[in-house]
């Protein structure tokens, strides 16, 4: 049997062009769900007809059939694409930078370019940012990956970008501090310490009352060996 490239017909029906013999096609049930693998005998060479054209007496169900066709080369057979609703002639149906096969393998939606709704395409998240395209807030800091990347400039994979012991979401949404600088008011005290010990991270005049402990005191003494002291005997009495 000489089978040419499968093609998607107008209206979403699936058909194939054959020279003669029988060929497997995807069949739509009355509910619209593709669930059967059917062998249709085609008498006229070169015809392309949707399954709906044939009567029940011309359709022979063959559940063991495995489609050899992958028209777009994305790793999914055309029958699998018909079941998913993806485009068998386009390896990346939703144009998000991941092939339909990659999305099925990873678990993202091959029909939605932004599966988690964070404003970033799935392919960009997975291959460029290394964030999770299945979760809108990869680092669980209260800011979406899209907002961190496009608005705040913070790291969507680090919940505390500036390492001040406040997560980025709390800084932006609650304390109004700068999630990109550990000391927003530049008074020498970290924003986290100011919040924890009664300071104001937005006012350099209100500093935190940080309790000192023995562990916090530096008892080491460093002497500068370049400094010399004159003994009384070396002083010129003149």
C-alpha positions in Angstrom: 0.0 0.0 0.0 1.3 3.4 -1.0 0.3 5.9 1.7 1.1 9.6 1.2 1.4 12.2 4.0 -1.7 12.4 6.3 -3.5 15.7 6.1 -6.0 17.5 8.4 -9.2 18.3 6.6 -11.3 21.5 6.9 -13.6 21.3 9.9 -11.2 19.2 12.0 -12.1 15.8 10.4 -9.1 13.5 9.9 -8.4 11.8 6.6 -5.6 10.4 4.5 -4.6 10.1 0.9 -4.0 6.6 -0.3 -3.3 4.9 -3.6 -5.3 1.8 -2.8 -6.1 -0.7 0.0 -6.8 0.2 3.6 -5.5 2.8 6.0 -5.9 3.6 9.7 -7.5 6.9 10.6 -8.8 8.5 13.8 -12.5 8.3 14.4 -14.6 10.8 16.4 -17.3 9.4 18.6 -20.7 11.0 18.7 -19.5 13.0 21.8 -16.6 14.4 19.9 -13.9 12.4 21.7 -11.4 10.6 19.6 -11.2 7.1 21.0 -11.2 4.5 18.1 -8.6 3.4 15.7 -10.4 2.3 12.6 -9.4 0.8 9.3 -11.3 2.2 6.3 -11.3 0.5 2.9 -10.9 3.1 0.2 -11.8 1.9 -3.3 -10.8 5.0 -5.3 -7.1 5.8 -5.7 -6.0 9.1 -4.3 -9.3 9.9 -2.4 -9.2 11.9 0.8 -12.4 11.6 2.9 -13.2 12.2 6.5 -14.4 9.2 8.5 -17.9 10.6 8.7 -18.3 10.0 4.9 -18.3 6.3 5.5 -21.2 4.2 6.7 -20.9 1.8 9.7 -20.7 -1.2 7.3 -17.4 0.2 5.8 -15.6 0.7 9.1 -13.7 -2.2 10.7 -12.5 -1.5 14.2 -8.9 -2.6 14.8 -7.7 -1.7 18.3 -4.3 -3.3 17.8 -3.3 -0.8 15.1 -0.5 1.6 15.9 -0.2 4.6 13.6 3.1 4.9 11.8 2.5 8.5 10.9 4.1 11.5 12.5 3.6 14.2 9.9 5.2 17.0 11.9 8.0 15.0 13.4 7.3 16.0 17.0 7.4 12.5 18.4 3.7 12.0 18.7 1.8 10.0 16.1 -1.0 11.7 14.2 -3.5 9.5 16.0 -2.1 10.6 19.4 -2.3 14.2 18.2 -6.0 13.7 17.2 -6.7 12.4 20.7 -5.0 15.4 22.3 -6.5 17.9 19.9 -3.1 19.2 18.8 -2.1 20.0 15.3 -0.5 17.0 13.5 1.1 19.3 11.0 2.7 21.6 13.6 5.3 20.3 16.1 4.5 23.1 18.5 0.8 23.6 18.4 0.6 26.4 20.9 3.9 28.1 19.8 5.4 28.2 23.3 8.8 26.9 22.4 8.2 23.3 23.4 7.2 20.6 21.0 3.9 18.9 21.6 5.8 15.7 22.6 7.9 17.6 25.1 4.8 19.1 26.7 3.1 15.7 27.0 6.2 14.2 28.5 6.7 17.1 31.0 3.0 17.5 31.9 2.3 21.0 30.5 -0.6 21.7 28.2 0.4 21.5 24.5 -2.7 23.7 23.7 -1.9 26.4 26.2 1.4 28.5 25.7 1.3 29.5 29.4 0.2 26.4 31.4 0.5 28.0 34.8 -0.8 31.4 33.8 2.1 33.4 35.2 2.7 35.4 32.0 5.7 33.5 30.8 5.6 30.9 27.9 6.2 27.3 29.0 9.3 27.0 26.8 10.9 30.1 28.1 10.3 29.0 31.7 11.7 25.5 31.2 14.6 26.2 28.9 15.7 29.8 29.8 14.7 30.7 33.3 14.6 27.1 34.6 11.4 27.9 36.5 8.5 25.5 36.7 5.9 26.0 33.9 3.4 24.1 36.0 3.6 26.4 39.0 3.1 30.2 38.8 5.3 30.9 41.8 8.3 28.6 41.5 10.1 29.8 44.7 6.9 30.3 46.8 7.8 33.8 47.8 4.4 35.4 47.1 5.3 36.8 43.7 4.6 35.1 40.4 7.5 34.1 38.2 6.2 36.5 35.5 6.1 39.4 37.9 9.5 38.6 39.3 11.1 38.5 35.8 9.2 41.3 34.0 8.4 43.8 36.8 10.5 43.5 39.9 13.7 42.1 38.5 14.0 39.6 41.4 15.1 36.0 41.0 12.0 33.7 40.5 14.1 30.8 41.8 15.2 32.5 45.0 12.6 33.5 47.6 15.0 36.1 49.2 16.8 37.7 46.3 18.8 40.2 48.5 19.4 37.8 51.4 18.0 40.1 54.1 15.9 37.4 55.7 12.7 38.7 54.2 11.1 37.0 51.3 10.6 39.0 48.1 6.8 38.9 48.3 6.7 40.2 51.9 9.1 43.0 51.0 7.1 44.2 48.0 3.5 43.5 49.3 3.8 44.1 53.1 6.8 46.1 54.1 7.3 48.1 50.9 11.0 47.6 51.1 13.4 47.0 48.2 13.7 43.2 47.5 16.8 43.9 45.5 18.8 45.6 48.4 19.3 44.1 51.8 19.3 47.6 53.5 16.5 49.7 51.9 17.1 52.9 53.9 20.9 52.5 53.8 21.3 52.9 57.6 23.6 49.9 57.9 20.9 47.6 59.3 19.4 44.9 57.2 15.7 45.1 56.4 15.1 41.7 58.2 16.8 42.9 61.3 14.9 46.2 61.3 11.6 44.3 61.1 12.6 41.8 63.8 14.0 44.2 66.3 11.8 47.3 66.1 13.5 49.4 63.5 12.0 51.0 60.4 13.5 49.7 57.2 12.2 52.8 55.4 13.6 55.4 57.9 17.3 55.6 58.6 16.5 57.5 61.8 14.7 54.6 63.4 17.2 51.9 64.0 16.6 48.4 65.5 17.4 47.6 69.1 19.4 44.5 68.5 20.4 42.7 71.7 24.0 41.9 72.0 25.2 38.5 73.3 28.6 37.1 74.1 28.6 35.5 70.7 28.0 38.8 69.0 31.0 40.5 70.6 34.4 40.4 68.9 36.9 40.0 71.7 39.9 39.6 69.5 42.6 42.4 69.5 44.7 43.1 66.5 48.0 45.0 67.0 49.6 46.9 64.2 53.3 45.7 64.2 54.3 48.8 62.3 53.6 51.0 65.3 56.6 51.6 67.6 56.8 53.2 70.9 59.9 55.3 72.0 61.2 54.3 75.4 62.1 57.2 77.8 65.8 56.3 77.4 65.6 57.1 73.7 64.2 60.6 74.1 66.8 63.3 73.5 67.1 65.3 76.7 68.3 68.2 74.7 
